[in-house]
Amino acid sequence: MRMTKLRADVQALLFLLPFLVVYLLFTIYPMIKGVQMSFYKWTLIKKIKYVGWQNYENMFKDNDFWASIWHSTIFVLLTTPTMIVLAIALALIANRNSRLQKLYRSVFFVPSILSVAVVSFLGLFIFQPYTGFLNSLLHLIQALPQGKEIFWLTETNLAWIAVGAITLWWTVGFNFILYLSAMQDIPDDIYEAARLDGATDSQTFWQITLPLLNPITKTITMLQIIASFKVFLQIYIITGGGPLDQTRSVIQYIWQTGFRKNNLGYAATMSYMLFFILLVLSALQYWMNNRKEAQLR
């Protein structure tokens, strides 16, 4: 019996070994190497010298770094609640019995298969002044007077709206699928009992659907926060971090420090600070969720 179990364990290990080797080589080792780099002055060419905690001291005094953290936080606050509401709304539409049900599901999900570069250049096409699709449409329906333009990409607040809108359109499909799957797991018996008791559609949504979606909402919220803090390429392509670096995300600042200023050691230091911030946010949400569940018991 023991030999059989040992043989099964060895076979399982052999199947897992290729993944473990790749994971250790391309995930664990770079993480350990990054920690080492954060204590050195390190360029793209070679390790220069050991600087101890100097990179960390510089980081806490770096106003540009903390400004980029704030810019990423703005993006999180702008997109996360909107994403939750939009994904639930689309899931409700696609979950209803309709001849267009399959079309809804396809149309809502398709943008998420596009690459970030395609989506970003599409955003440029939509929000450019003078020749952009949105301004042209507003001129066509006479919502915007002729000779006047809205500069979506050169005014800070409008730039955040433009980047947020194109990001939501691109990424909502994944969260929409998660909500749709969760809705389909809710037993029909619950809804039938509610209708027999005279519940309206609105009451059914607020008292049954939304509470039962709470577990997946917690998961999506945390995933969205992490993804939003990691935003880079669409902002870089659409606004370049402007105007005046007012939309420069923390990832963009880390990239500029590492590859444009040739300071990989300091870039690694800031990367681990971002990792620490996300770790704290994840732990905080986990603690709050457990506390709520304990109170409900």
C-alpha positions in Angstrom: 0.0 0.0 0.0 2.8 2.4 0.9 4.8 1.5 -2.2 1.7 2.2 -4.4 1.2 5.6 -2.7 4.9 6.4 -3.1 4.8 5.4 -6.8 1.7 7.7 -7.3 3.5 10.6 -5.6 6.6 10.1 -7.7 4.5 10.1 -10.9 2.7 13.2 -9.8 6.0 14.9 -9.1 7.3 14.0 -12.5 4.3 15.5 -14.2 4.6 18.7 -12.1 8.4 19.0 -12.5 8.4 20.8 -15.9 6.1 23.5 -14.5 8.0 23.7 -11.3 11.3 24.2 -13.1 9.8 27.0 -15.4 8.1 28.6 -12.4 11.3 28.7 -10.3 13.4 29.9 -13.2 11.1 32.7 -14.5 9.2 33.7 -11.3 10.9 32.8 -8.1 14.5 33.5 -9.2 13.7 36.9 -10.7 11.9 37.9 -7.5 14.9 36.9 -5.4 17.3 38.7 -7.9 15.1 41.8 -7.7 15.5 42.0 -4.0 19.3 41.8 -4.4 19.2 44.5 -7.1 17.3 46.9 -4.8 20.5 47.1 -2.6 22.8 47.9 -5.4 23.4 50.6 -8.0 22.7 48.4 -11.0 22.6 49.4 -14.7 21.4 47.6 -17.8 25.0 46.5 -18.3 26.2 45.4 -14.9 26.1 45.7 -11.2 28.1 48.8 -10.1 28.3 48.9 -6.3 26.5 48.0 -3.1 24.5 51.0 -1.7 22.6 49.3 1.1 19.4 51.0 2.0 20.2 54.1 0.0 17.7 53.3 -2.8 14.9 52.9 -0.2 15.8 56.2 1.5 15.8 57.9 -1.9 12.4 56.4 -2.7 10.7 57.8 0.4 12.1 61.2 -0.5 11.1 60.9 -4.2 8.0 63.1 -4.8 7.7 61.9 -8.4 7.3 58.3 -7.2 4.6 59.1 -4.7 2.9 61.3 -7.3 2.8 58.3 -9.6 1.4 56.2 -6.8 -1.4 58.8 -6.4 -2.0 58.8 -10.2 -2.4 55.0 -10.1 -4.7 55.3 -7.1 -6.9 57.8 -9.1 -7.1 55.2 -11.9 -8.1 52.5 -9.4 -10.8 54.7 -7.8 -12.1 55.7 -11.3 -12.3 52.2 -12.8 -12.9 49.7 -10.1 -16.4 50.8 -8.9 -17.4 51.5 -12.5 -16.2 48.1 -13.6 -18.2 46.3 -11.0 -21.5 48.1 -11.9 -20.9 47.7 -15.6 -20.0 44.0 -15.4 -23.1 43.3 -13.3 -25.4 45.3 -15.7 -24.0 43.5 -18.8 -24.4 40.1 -17.0 -28.0 40.9 -16.2 -28.7 41.7 -19.9 -26.9 38.6 -21.2 -28.6 36.3 -18.6 -32.1 37.2 -19.6 -34.0 34.8 -21.9 -33.9 36.4 -25.3 -33.3 35.6 -28.9 -30.3 37.9 -28.8 -28.8 36.2 -25.7 -25.9 34.6 -27.7 -25.2 37.9 -29.5 -25.0 39.8 -26.3 -22.5 37.4 -24.8 -20.3 37.5 -27.8 -20.4 41.3 -28.2 -19.7 41.9 -24.5 -16.8 39.5 -24.4 -15.1 40.2 -27.8 -13.1 43.4 -26.8 -11.3 41.4 -24.1 -9.5 39.3 -26.8 -7.9 42.3 -28.4 -4.3 43.3 -27.5 -3.6 46.3 -25.4 -1.8 47.9 -28.3 -4.8 47.6 -30.6 -7.1 49.0 -27.9 -4.8 51.9 -27.2 -4.5 53.0 -30.8 -8.3 52.7 -31.1 -8.5 55.0 -28.1 -6.2 57.5 -29.9 -8.5 57.3 -32.9 -11.6 57.9 -30.8 -10.4 60.7 -28.5 -8.1 62.8 -30.8 -9.2 66.4 -31.2 -10.2 67.6 -34.7 -10.0 64.2 -36.4 -11.1 61.9 -33.6 -14.3 59.9 -33.9 -15.9 61.2 -30.7 -15.4 64.9 -31.5 -16.6 64.3 -35.1 -19.7 62.6 -33.8 -20.4 65.4 -31.4 -20.1 67.9 -34.3 -22.4 65.7 -36.4 -25.2 65.7 -33.9 -24.5 69.3 -33.1 -23.8 68.6 -29.4 -20.4 70.4 -30.0 -20.4 73.8 -31.9 -18.4 74.0 -35.1 -14.9 75.4 -34.5 -14.8 74.1 -30.9 -12.9 71.0 -29.8 -12.7 69.0 -26.7 -9.1 68.1 -25.9 -9.6 64.7 -24.3 -5.9 63.8 -24.1 -4.4 67.1 -23.0 -6.6 68.0 -20.1 -5.9 66.0 -16.9 -9.5 65.2 -15.9 -10.6 64.4 -19.5 -7.5 62.3 -20.1 -8.3 60.1 -17.1 -11.9 59.7 -18.4 -10.6 58.8 -21.9 -8.1 56.2 -20.6 -10.6 54.8 -18.1 -13.3 54.5 -20.7 -11.2 52.6 -23.2 -9.8 50.4 -20.4 -13.3 49.5 -19.2 -14.5 48.7 -22.6 -11.5 46.4 -23.2 -11.5 44.6 -19.8 -15.1 44.4 -18.8 -15.6 41.2 -20.8 -13.6 39.0 -18.3 -15.5 40.3 -15.3 -18.8 40.0 -17.2 -18.2 36.3 -17.8 -17.4 35.8 -14.1 -20.7 37.5 -13.0 -22.7 35.7 -15.7 -21.3 32.3 -14.5 -22.2 33.2 -10.9 -25.7 34.3 -11.9 -26.3 31.0 -13.6 -25.3 29.1 -10.5 -28.1 30.7 -8.5 -30.9 28.1 -8.2 -34.1 29.0 -10.1 -36.2 27.8 -7.1 -35.1 30.9 -5.1 -36.5 33.2 -7.8 -39.7 31.2 -8.2 -40.3 31.3 -4.4 -39.7 35.1 -4.5 -42.2 35.6 -7.3 -44.8 33.5 -5.5 -44.4 35.9 -2.5 -45.0 38.8 -4.8 -41.5 40.2 -5.2 -40.8 42.5 -8.1 -37.8 42.3 -10.4 -36.2 45.2 -8.5 -36.7 43.5 -5.2 -35.4 40.2 -6.5 -32.2 41.8 -7.7 -31.5 43.8 -4.5 -32.5 41.1 -2.1 -31.5 37.9 -3.8 -29.2 38.3 -6.8 -26.8 41.0 -5.5 -26.3 39.3 -2.0 -25.6 36.0 -3.7 -23.1 37.6 -6.0 -21.2 39.0 -3.0 -18.4 36.4 -3.0 -17.5 36.9 -6.7 -17.8 40.7 -6.2 -15.1 40.5 -3.5 -12.8 38.5 -5.8 -13.4 40.8 -8.8 -12.8 43.9 -6.7 -9.4 42.7 -5.5 -8.4 41.5 -9.0 -9.5 44.8 -10.5 -7.5 46.9 -7.9 -4.4 44.9 -8.6 -4.8 45.1 -12.4 -5.5 48.9 -12.2 -2.4 49.5 -10.1 -0.4 47.7 -12.8 -1.8 49.8 -15.7 0.9 51.0 -18.0 0.8 50.5 -21.8 -2.6 52.1 -22.6 -1.7 55.2 -20.6 1.7 55.3 -22.2 0.3 55.0 -25.8 -2.7 57.3 -25.3 -1.4 60.1 -23.2 2.3 59.3 -22.7 1.7 60.1 -19.0 0.7 63.7 -19.8 -0.3 66.3 -19.6 2.8 67.3 -17.5 3.0 63.8 -16.1 -0.4 64.1 -14.5 -1.5 60.6 -15.8 1.9 58.9 -15.4 1.3 55.6 -13.5 3.7 54.1 -11.1 4.5 51.3 -13.5 5.4 53.9 -16.2 7.6 55.7 -13.7 9.4 52.5 -12.7 9.9 51.6 -16.4 11.3 55.1 -17.1 13.7 54.9 -14.1 14.9 51.4 -15.1 15.2 51.6 -18.8 15.5 55.3 -19.7 17.5 56.5 -16.8 19.5 53.2 -16.7 18.9 52.7 -12.9 17.6 49.2 -12.5 18.5 49.0 -8.8 16.2 52.0 -7.9 13.5 50.6 -10.2 13.6 47.3 -8.4 13.2 49.2 -5.1 10.1 50.9 -6.3 8.7 47.7 -7.7 8.9 46.0 -4.3 7.3 49.0 -2.6 4.4 48.6 -5.1 4.3 44.9 -4.3 4.2 45.7 -0.6 1.3 48.1 -1.1 -0.7 45.5 -3.1 0.1 42.9 -0.4 -1.3 45.1 2.3 -4.4 45.9 0.3 -5.0 42.2 -0.3 -4.4 41.3 3.4 -6.8 44.1 4.5 -9.6 43.0 2.2 -9.1 39.3 3.3 -9.3 40.4 7.0 -12.4 42.6 6.4 -14.1 39.7 4.5 -13.3 37.2 7.3 -14.6 39.7 9.9 -17.9 40.2 8.1 -18.4 36.4 7.8 -17.6 35.9 11.5 -20.2 38.6 12.4 -22.8 36.9 10.2 -22.3 33.6 12.0 
